[in-house]
Every structure is written in C-alpha cells, then in structure tokens.
Amino acid sequence: MMTVTVSKHRAPIEVKSFAEASREVSRYISGNGFGASEWYAELPFTKKAKGAAIHENGVQTAFVSYNGRVWRGVEDFKMGHEEIAV
C-alpha cells in the first residue's frame, strides 16, 4: 500500500502511484490557495521538511515537493535527491 501525507491536519491518502501522489499534493495545495511556505507549515515534519512524504508499506520511500515533482528518499530536501519521473 502507498500513501501520501499532504498535511498534519489530514490522514494520509492512499494512492496507487507516484503520479497519483503528485496529483493529490497539487490538488491540496491549489485547493487551499497555499504558497510554498504556507504549505510547508502544514506538513507534520521538521523545519527541514520540503515535501509530502510518500510511504510504501509503512516506510517512507519518496516525497513530493511543492512543484509536484517526486523525489526518492526522505523529505529533508537537499541537492542530490534523485527525481522519480511521473
């Protein structure tokens, strides 16, 4: 099972693919009119959090950044993360 967490105020959303996770994040951001810093404040992670965590079978494997791009690894964005094409 794959889930994406778009906000600390909502339960993780079950998704079938990285592309669907990206769409859910974009839908949440645009639906609430969030700028990047407003959305990052919504995330349930540390101040270094720069994306919505994607978990596969309970283990974080990727994250979605504000621009909808999907990256392999944990959400504390730094140069060198591998982008996952969706």
Backbone bond lengths (Angstrom), bond angles and torsions (degrees), N, CA, C in turn:
res aa  C-N    CA-C-N  psi(-1)  N-CA   C-N-CA  omega(-1)  CA-C   N-CA-C  phi
1 M - - - 1.445 - - 1.526 108.78 -
2 M 1.327 116.29 139.15 1.456 122.94 179.08 1.525 108.23 -117.30
3 T 1.351 116.11 136.33 1.462 121.14 176.78 1.521 109.49 -133.23
4 V 1.341 115.41 158.49 1.465 121.61 173.54 1.528 107.15 -130.00
5 T 1.335 115.95 137.34 1.454 122.25 179.16 1.519 108.47 -104.60
6 V 1.334 117.87 111.63 1.461 122.05 -176.14 1.518 113.36 -96.01
7 S 1.351 117.46 -15.49 1.458 121.14 -176.28 1.522 110.13 -163.40
8 K 1.337 115.33 151.74 1.463 119.24 174.77 1.527 111.28 -72.84
9 H 1.337 117.01 -8.49 1.457 121.88 -178.85 1.526 113.46 -99.06
10 R 1.318 116.85 -1.15 1.473 121.10 -178.82 1.521 110.08 -129.57
11 A 1.310 115.53 148.98 1.466 120.87 174.83 1.530 108.42 -68.09
12 P 1.331 117.11 153.54 1.472 119.51 175.48 1.530 110.38 -56.02
13 I 1.325 115.00 146.53 1.459 121.90 -178.54 1.523 108.57 -101.48
14 E 1.318 116.85 128.48 1.459 120.21 177.24 1.526 109.12 -74.15
15 V 1.335 115.61 131.63 1.468 121.81 179.19 1.522 108.99 -132.37
16 K 1.329 115.67 162.23 1.465 120.34 -177.97 1.523 112.93 -101.69
17 S 1.350 116.88 -13.45 1.462 119.56 -176.03 1.525 110.17 -157.67
18 F 1.333 115.51 167.79 1.454 120.62 174.56 1.522 110.24 -63.42
19 A 1.326 117.71 -37.53 1.465 121.68 178.88 1.528 110.60 -61.75
20 E 1.313 117.10 -42.39 1.463 120.26 178.77 1.527 110.34 -66.83
21 A 1.327 117.98 -37.84 1.464 121.55 177.00 1.525 109.62 -60.83
22 S 1.319 116.75 -44.25 1.460 121.39 178.04 1.524 111.08 -60.08
23 R 1.313 116.95 -44.32 1.468 120.86 179.20 1.530 111.65 -62.83
24 E 1.328 116.83 -41.06 1.471 120.56 179.70 1.526 110.64 -63.31
25 V 1.324 116.73 -42.46 1.461 120.81 178.49 1.527 109.83 -62.93
26 S 1.317 117.11 -48.90 1.470 121.01 -179.75 1.524 111.16 -60.92
27 R 1.316 116.91 -40.35 1.472 121.71 178.50 1.533 110.32 -62.74
28 Y 1.325 116.48 -43.69 1.468 120.37 -179.58 1.530 110.76 -64.83
29 I 1.328 116.86 -45.26 1.463 120.90 -178.82 1.523 110.59 -63.35
30 S 1.319 117.30 -51.34 1.466 119.86 -177.05 1.530 111.70 -68.81
31 G 1.322 116.76 -36.11 1.460 120.41 179.59 1.516 113.58 -64.56
32 N 1.335 116.08 -24.79 1.462 120.73 179.19 1.526 112.73 -105.21
33 G 1.333 116.44 -1.84 1.453 120.42 178.52 1.519 113.98 65.77
34 F 1.328 117.07 31.40 1.459 121.17 -176.93 1.520 112.44 -79.36
35 G 1.317 116.04 138.08 1.455 121.92 163.10 1.518 106.84 -82.59
36 A 1.309 116.99 173.99 1.469 120.23 -176.44 1.529 112.10 -59.09
37 S 1.328 118.26 -49.48 1.470 119.40 -176.52 1.521 111.68 -66.71
38 E 1.329 117.42 -33.58 1.470 119.89 176.96 1.527 110.52 -65.63
39 W 1.334 116.42 -42.66 1.456 119.32 -179.41 1.523 111.14 -67.99
40 Y 1.336 116.92 -42.50 1.466 119.38 179.49 1.530 110.89 -59.00
41 A 1.338 116.99 -33.97 1.467 120.71 177.14 1.524 111.53 -66.99
42 E 1.326 117.80 -21.98 1.462 123.25 179.07 1.528 112.77 -79.02
43 L 1.327 117.15 -17.41 1.465 120.62 -174.18 1.520 111.13 -77.58
44 P 1.329 116.99 145.57 1.465 120.99 -175.55 1.527 114.05 -88.44
45 F 1.331 117.19 32.34 1.456 120.03 -174.96 1.522 110.34 -119.48
46 T 1.304 117.22 -167.38 1.450 122.41 -178.94 1.526 111.20 -72.08
47 K 1.331 116.59 174.23 1.462 121.12 177.92 1.522 111.78 -63.70
48 K 1.317 117.36 -18.10 1.456 121.24 178.06 1.530 111.79 -82.62
49 A 1.314 117.30 -6.54 1.466 120.65 -176.94 1.513 110.40 -61.13
50 K 1.291 116.37 130.01 1.461 121.59 179.15 1.517 111.13 -131.45
51 G 1.312 117.24 27.09 1.443 118.63 177.67 1.509 113.64 -179.72
52 A 1.323 114.15 170.02 1.458 122.88 179.36 1.523 108.97 -86.41
53 A 1.313 116.39 124.07 1.463 121.29 -176.55 1.520 111.68 -70.49
54 I 1.324 115.06 135.53 1.462 122.60 172.30 1.521 106.76 -108.05
55 H 1.325 115.32 124.51 1.462 120.98 178.25 1.525 109.42 -112.68
56 E 1.314 115.78 137.85 1.461 121.77 172.73 1.519 106.70 -118.26
57 N 1.326 115.22 118.25 1.463 121.66 -177.52 1.523 111.76 51.90
58 G 1.340 116.21 42.15 1.452 122.01 174.77 1.517 116.27 83.77
59 V 1.322 118.48 -0.96 1.463 122.52 -178.84 1.522 108.67 -115.95
60 Q 1.349 116.42 128.82 1.456 118.28 178.65 1.524 110.28 -69.42
61 T 1.328 115.41 126.93 1.464 121.19 -179.56 1.516 112.87 -119.45
62 A 1.344 116.82 -16.85 1.455 120.19 -175.25 1.520 109.38 -162.14
63 F 1.343 115.24 175.60 1.453 120.60 173.56 1.517 109.55 -149.93
64 V 1.330 114.97 158.54 1.461 121.93 178.92 1.518 107.44 -109.59
65 S 1.328 116.99 126.46 1.460 120.96 177.85 1.529 110.12 -85.18
66 Y 1.329 116.31 170.66 1.463 122.56 -176.29 1.524 112.59 -53.31
67 N 1.317 117.50 -34.93 1.462 121.28 -178.05 1.529 113.16 -81.59
68 G 1.339 117.60 5.33 1.457 121.61 176.44 1.519 114.63 87.79
69 R 1.327 116.99 -1.24 1.464 119.77 179.14 1.528 109.52 -77.79
70 V 1.318 115.88 146.74 1.463 122.02 -177.48 1.525 108.17 -107.85
71 W 1.335 114.66 134.17 1.461 121.97 -175.79 1.522 109.98 -125.79
72 R 1.305 116.87 141.23 1.458 122.32 176.55 1.522 109.06 -76.07
73 G 1.327 117.31 138.61 1.467 121.24 176.05 1.510 112.87 113.27
74 V 1.335 115.23 -162.28 1.470 121.33 -179.71 1.513 110.01 -91.07
75 E 1.337 115.40 166.93 1.458 120.64 -167.84 1.526 116.07 -78.05
76 D 1.320 120.51 -5.41 1.469 118.51 179.29 1.528 109.25 -79.62
77 F 1.335 114.37 93.23 1.458 122.29 -170.21 1.519 111.48 -60.76
78 K 1.302 114.85 134.41 1.455 122.51 172.17 1.515 106.90 -152.14
79 M 1.285 116.46 160.62 1.458 120.29 179.30 1.527 109.27 -59.53
80 G 1.307 115.32 144.76 1.453 119.71 175.88 1.512 115.22 104.45
81 H 1.334 118.41 -7.88 1.448 119.08 175.84 1.530 109.33 -65.60
82 E 1.314 115.55 141.56 1.450 121.11 178.74 1.526 109.68 -84.18
83 E 1.334 116.04 126.16 1.463 119.64 178.28 1.534 109.35 -78.75
84 I 1.314 114.94 139.75 1.464 121.62 175.59 1.522 106.91 -100.99
85 A 1.307 117.48 117.76 1.457 120.93 179.58 1.511 110.31 -68.86
86 V 1.336 116.15 132.13 1.471 120.27 179.22 1.501 111.17 -117.99
